[in-house]
Amino acid sequence: MVKKPRNTSNWLHTTAVRVTRVHFAYIAFYIASIIVFDMWNLYTHEAITQLWTAAGLMLAVNTVLWYVARMNFSSNNVYVAIILLLIVADIIFASYNVLWQKGLASKSVMLFAVPIITAAVLRSRSTLLATTTLCAAAYSTISVRYFFQHYGESYRVELYGTVGFYCALFFVLAGLLAVIILPRTERF
């Protein structure tokens, strides 16, 4: 049986569409959490407005990228650009959430895993490393800026320990994903 050669453009096209579809679920879960927090009055009305606006903007960006990803282009660069734009939007979205939730005290650090995992779908170690570095830079910048703007809310050792720990975890996640995306030379 002869295998057909894999069409790279078709693979990137399918990947771009799938990644944007998964992002719809990501945004839906994020919105559901806002609704739950609002129902229990855990956030102020202003906070709900800000978070809902962030979710709406992310939904708009994802919808445009999903629409464009569904079109047939002869160039692979269009599909790569769509995924890269989505990664940038994810990093901005995660950064906004970390800033809104008081920097190093934020529970939204997990949102930085989304752009790192999204970068892995391109199967490029360079893209994965660049995305991880951007996530670490964004998280550390937001946390340090918030700390010094609201000096006295925590300790410096906590700031640098927490930032170092999460940035290291970003790179551990990227390393594990790099193992998965490397081509297999041995079969078990």
DAWOKA-V545085 format. One record per helix or strand of 3 or more residues. SS is the DSSP state (A for helix, B for strand). FROM is the first residue (numbers start at 1). TO is the last residue. If there is no record, write none. Layout:
# DAWOKA-V545085
ss = <SS	SS>
from = <FROM	FROM>
to = <TO	TO>
This chain:
# DAWOKA-V545085
ss = <A	A	A	A	A	A	A>
from = <8	45	76	103	108	125	156>
to = <39	69	100	105	120	149	181>
